[in-house]
Amino acid sequence: MSFGDLVQKLQKDYALEAALVVTADGLIVDAATASGTEIDAEAIAANAVSGLLMLEALGQELASTPRQAIIEFDRHLVLVTPLDQDTALVLVAAGSTNLGRLRLAVRRLGIPVSHATQSAGA
């Protein structure tokens, strides 16, 4: 499964406003956004990387590897998950989204994510 397939599936299956795979530099590798959304995917990608850097720094202090960050806003949820050393998955959902269901979906991506990583490098 490629990154493109991954973000398309997540966006569609979970009615996300945006599903992005971003680099450690904040650049979009692949993205899927809901039609009619006013979200600026490039700005989200750039800012999500700042959160990812914070996750990594906290992980070093705790001698632990970060798995996921969830930020809740009044109208949105943002979930950031490192995929590998160079990329992260960023999901933007409506604030009413079932957070537990979304977290479970991301956890279940273990095998497809590793395949996507290998496909992107090929």
C-alpha positions as CSV (number, residue, x, y, z in Angstrom):
1,M,0.0,0.0,0.0
2,S,1.5,3.4,-1.0
3,F,1.3,6.5,1.1
4,G,-1.3,7.9,-1.4
5,D,-3.5,4.8,-0.9
6,L,-3.1,5.0,2.8
7,V,-4.2,8.7,3.2
8,Q,-7.1,8.2,0.7
9,K,-8.4,5.2,2.6
10,L,-8.1,6.9,6.0
11,Q,-9.7,10.1,4.8
12,K,-12.6,8.3,3.2
13,D,-13.2,5.5,5.9
14,Y,-13.1,8.0,8.8
15,A,-14.5,11.1,7.2
16,L,-11.4,13.1,8.0
17,E,-10.9,16.6,7.0
18,A,-7.4,15.8,6.1
19,A,-5.0,12.8,6.1
20,L,-1.4,13.7,5.4
21,V,2.0,12.0,5.3
22,V,4.6,14.7,6.0
23,T,8.4,14.7,6.1
24,A,10.5,15.8,9.1
25,D,10.9,19.1,7.2
26,G,7.2,19.7,7.1
27,L,6.7,18.9,3.5
28,I,3.7,16.9,2.3
29,V,4.6,13.5,0.8
30,D,0.9,12.6,0.2
31,A,-2.4,14.1,1.2
32,A,-6.1,13.5,1.0
33,T,-8.5,16.2,2.0
34,A,-12.3,16.3,2.2
35,S,-14.0,18.2,-0.6
36,G,-15.1,21.7,0.6
37,T,-12.6,21.8,3.5
38,E,-10.9,25.1,4.1
39,I,-7.9,23.5,5.8
40,D,-4.5,24.6,4.5
41,A,-2.8,21.2,4.3
42,E,0.7,22.7,3.8
43,A,0.3,24.9,6.9
44,I,-1.0,21.9,8.9
45,A,2.0,19.8,7.7
46,A,4.5,22.5,8.6
47,N,3.1,23.0,12.1
48,A,2.6,19.3,12.8
49,V,6.3,18.8,12.5
50,S,6.9,21.3,15.3
51,G,4.7,19.0,17.5
52,L,6.6,16.0,16.3
53,L,9.9,17.5,17.3
54,M,8.4,18.2,20.7
55,L,7.3,14.6,21.0
56,E,10.8,13.3,20.1
57,A,12.4,15.6,22.7
58,L,10.0,14.5,25.4
59,G,10.7,10.9,24.4
60,Q,14.4,11.4,24.9
61,E,13.8,12.8,28.4
62,L,11.6,9.8,29.2
63,A,13.9,7.3,27.5
64,S,10.9,6.2,25.4
65,T,9.7,6.2,21.8
66,P,6.8,8.5,21.0
67,R,3.9,6.7,19.4
68,Q,1.2,9.3,19.0
69,A,0.2,12.8,19.9
70,I,-3.4,14.0,20.1
71,I,-4.4,17.6,20.2
72,E,-8.0,18.5,20.9
73,F,-9.3,21.9,19.7
74,D,-12.9,23.2,20.1
75,R,-13.8,22.1,16.6
76,H,-11.0,19.7,15.5
77,L,-8.9,16.8,16.6
78,V,-5.3,16.5,15.3
79,L,-3.5,13.2,15.6
80,V,0.2,12.9,14.8
81,T,2.0,9.6,14.6
82,P,5.6,9.0,13.5
83,L,5.8,6.5,10.7
84,D,9.5,6.2,10.6
85,Q,12.5,8.5,11.2
86,D,11.7,10.7,8.2
87,T,7.9,10.8,8.0
88,A,4.8,11.2,10.1
89,L,1.1,10.7,9.6
90,V,-1.1,13.7,10.5
91,L,-4.9,13.3,10.7
92,V,-7.3,16.2,11.1
93,A,-10.8,15.3,12.1
94,A,-13.9,17.2,13.2
95,G,-14.1,17.7,17.0
96,S,-17.1,15.3,17.2
97,T,-15.1,12.4,15.8
98,N,-14.8,9.3,18.0
99,L,-11.2,9.6,19.2
100,G,-11.0,6.0,20.4
101,R,-12.0,4.7,17.0
102,L,-9.5,6.9,15.2
103,R,-6.7,5.8,17.6
104,L,-7.5,2.2,17.0
105,A,-7.5,2.7,13.3
106,V,-4.0,4.2,13.4
107,R,-2.7,1.4,15.7
108,R,-4.0,-1.2,13.2
109,L,-1.9,0.4,10.5
110,G,1.3,-1.3,11.7
111,I,1.6,-3.6,8.7
112,P,0.2,-1.3,6.0
113,V,2.4,1.6,7.2
114,S,5.6,-0.5,6.9
115,H,4.5,-1.6,3.4
116,A,3.8,2.0,2.5
117,T,7.2,3.1,3.7
118,Q,8.9,0.4,1.6
119,S,6.7,1.2,-1.5
120,A,7.6,4.9,-1.2
121,G,11.3,4.1,-1.2
122,A,11.1,1.8,-4.2
